[in-house]
Amino acid sequence: MSAAMRSTQVPPLELSGRRIKLRTLADYDYAAWVEVRRRCHDWLVPWEPRPQGAPPAPEDAASFSTRCAMRERERQMGTGYGFGIFAGGHFLGEVTLSSIQRGPFQNGFVGYWVDRDYAGQGIVPEAVVAVLRFAFDTLALHRIEISIIPRNHASRRVVEKLGLRSEGVAERFLEINERWEDHMRFAITAEEWAERRGELIRAWLAPL
């Protein structure tokens, strides 16, 4: 069975926000996905993980299909969840809950990107709160981390809007676009989520 066939046979996982829907991506999302990726190339690529000497990640239809299939395997194993961000039927970006570890750690990482035309409109904070609700209320994780290059001010605004706790700077934490970059680390634990759940849901997810 091809990756393309596998990625279209499993029902999608969906999460709801106030204005947006999050849904696992499938082959039929390729045209909308690649249009945004190509139009926003210079906005996105400087912040994406890439080892020195490696080419940018491929964006052809076959590679997208394989990526969808890999995300689905992660979902089935419980190690990661990737979602497209949609509003009014339009694809706006992605948010991921990845590198999930169980046992005594119970930790995961959230990452995100958005169409440049929709940046600063509260789309990503809303998507992140929807993922936090899923991570803590459904998956029963204990800690979620978001790591951001200090000069990536657009990404920093997301955690600032949500009031996530800073845990300091990890030096040369991840290789981004062929450079080892420092990252500011922000986190929220299950205990903090329990205290702030109502506040965050009212602010970002509940109907107005």
Residue, then its C-alpha position, 0 to 999 in steps of 0.5 A: m500500500s502506498a503512503a498516499m493511500r495510507s494517509t487518506q484512509v485514516p479518519p482525521l483528528e480534529l480540534s476546535g478553537r474559537r475561529i479556527k479548526l485544527r486537523t491532521l493533514a492529508d494528501y488532498d491538502y497539498a495544493a493549499w499547503v504548497e501555495v502558502r509555503r512557496r509564497c511565504h518561503d522567505w518568512l518561514v525557512p530562516w527559522e526551520p531546523r536544517p543541518q549544515g549542508a542539507p538542502p531545504a526540506p522538499e515540497d513536492a507532492a510525493s514528499f508531502s504525502t510521505r510526511c503525512a504518512m509519517r505524521e499518522r504513524e506518530r499519531q498511532m504510536g502516540t509520539g506526535y500530532g501534527f495539525g493544519i490550521f484552518a479558518g473558513g476552509h482556508f489553510l493558514g499554517e501548522v501547529t505540532l505537538s511532537s517528541i512526546q515522551r512518557g514514563p517519568f517525563q510526560n513531556g512534549f514540544v509545541g511548534y508552529w508556523v503561520d501564513r505571513d498574511y495572518a501573522g499577528q491576528g491571534i491565530v497561532p495563540e488560539a491554535v496553541v491553546a487548543v493543542l494545550r487543552f488536548a495535551f493536558d486534558t486528553l493525553a494527560l501530559h505533564r509538561i509542554e515546552i515551546s523553544i524559540i530563537p530570541r530574535n524571532h519576535a513573531s514567535r515570541r509574541v505568541v508565548e507572551k500573549l499566552g503568558l507562558r513561563s520562561e525557563g531561560v536560554a539554552e545555548r546553541f540548542l538546535e541547528i536552524n538553517e545551518r546555524w547552531e542557534d540559542h533558544m529561549r525555552f518556555a513551558i507550562t506544566a499540568e499544575e499551571w494548566a489546572e490553574r489557568r485552564g479557565e482563563l486561557i479557554r475563555a480568552w482564546l477558545a470559548p465563543l464570544 
